[in-house]
Amino acid sequence: MKTLEVKVGPVRIGGTAPIVPQTMLNTHTSDIEASLEQAVQVARAGAQLIRITVPSLKDVECLAEIHRRFRALGYDVPLVADVHFSSEIAIAAAKVVEKVRINPGNFHPDHEKARERFAQFLEVCKEHGTAIRIGLNHGSLGRYIIERYGNTPKAMALAAMEWVRMCMDASFYQVVVSLKASNTVVMIQAYRELAALMQETGVVFPLHVGVTEAGNGDTGRIKSCVAISTLLSEGIGNTVRVSLTEDPVNEVPVAQYLAHRYSGAPAPEGLSEREKVILKAACDYGKKLIDREIDEVSFPDLPYGDYLADELMQACRRRFYKPEYIACPGCGRTMYNLQEAFEAVKARTSDMKDVVIAVMGCIVNGPGEMADADYGYVGEGAGMVSLYRKKEPVLRHIPEDEAVDRLVELIRKDREH
């Protein structure tokens, strides 16, 4: 799909450029040393864009210092500020980094005021040559769009188009758009809808594609590759992130694999033969399963063939053989050991089928972005956790060392009734 080209520092997204692999730091932005160290690690691993959360105005100062020191070390990989809810923070961040990711609909509860603040933000981006990503996630759409269209793939695409049209009206074209979801089918449908809507206008902006809260291990990799490869095989997608609840360095080679396979970008280094087999299978069969061209897969020549088939069927939401987990990768807003908690939840719930469990890093996005979950484990900070049934908090301020037990009790009690 032919798109406009967006320049983010020295990196080109869209146009004739290869697919760009990216990742996001999971350090606290206020910890400048740790953030700088991790930025260097992921840059060395091959990340071509690095996103950093900016939860407060004070963190903008830290972001500026990270940027300055990163450049002083000789790295030219663009930094992307990740901003939620605050147009003030977004405007400040636009003055210090090459790109800002925002969801304009969350700039203000009143939709017209959100539009006003987005217009102000665009003017600052124009002045400073800053690119933007309009990033809408399933489950965190603005009230205005949900009341009109529901929480659907079409609603996601229509919501994005409103902001895209505002950019066009303002003659601002340094725009990338994303519509992520943890549900692979919803994610694919949303991007297909958006691609079609943009093509109707005659102006197609580059797309950042990814599965949000994919989890970790083989499951996170397979789930991400199934959905991302489906879109890339259709020419939809110009930059990718594979969101894993792991060290961000681990995300990079999987994103590189996809970029290499679908656009001839440099091949990844360090993937094991087993990983290559799993990623290839996800890309070879994901679209066919998603689009119901086939109903089964089998790998009789592999010692782990039955396991791989089960994982692929679940990633494509064709058959569920274990709980479905939604887990965010963590970022500077995460106030507890997310990876450790996620492993503990998986260990205690692995025998439960037909249940969707979310483990989220913070209260800011957790409740919204675990839209598909039956139960949620959400960090509050200060050693406390909130437990959710669907979107409703049922237990708050649970000490971390009790939270997994209480979650299991909650699920088992509900299942008895």
ABEGO torsion letter per residue (X at the ends): XBBBBBBBEABBBEEABBBBBBBBBABBAABAAAAAAAAAAAAAAGBABBBBBBABAAAAAAAAAAAAAAAAAGBABBBBBBBBGBAAAAAAAAAABABBBBBAAAABABAAAAAAAAAAAAAAAAAAGBBBBBBBBBGABBAAAAAAAEBBAAAAAAAAAAAAAAAAAAGBABBBBBBBBABAAAAAAAAAAAAAAAAAAGBBBBBBBBBBGAEBEAAAAAAAAAAAAAAAAAGBEABBBBBBBBBAAAAAAAAAAAAAAAAGBBBBBGBBAAAAAAAAAAAAAAAAAAAGABABBBBAABAAAAAAAAAAAAAAGABBABBBBBBBAEBAABABBAAAAAAAAAAAAAABBGBBBBBBABAAAAAAAAAABABBBBBAEGGBBBBBBEABBABBGBBAAAAAAAAAAAAAAAAAX
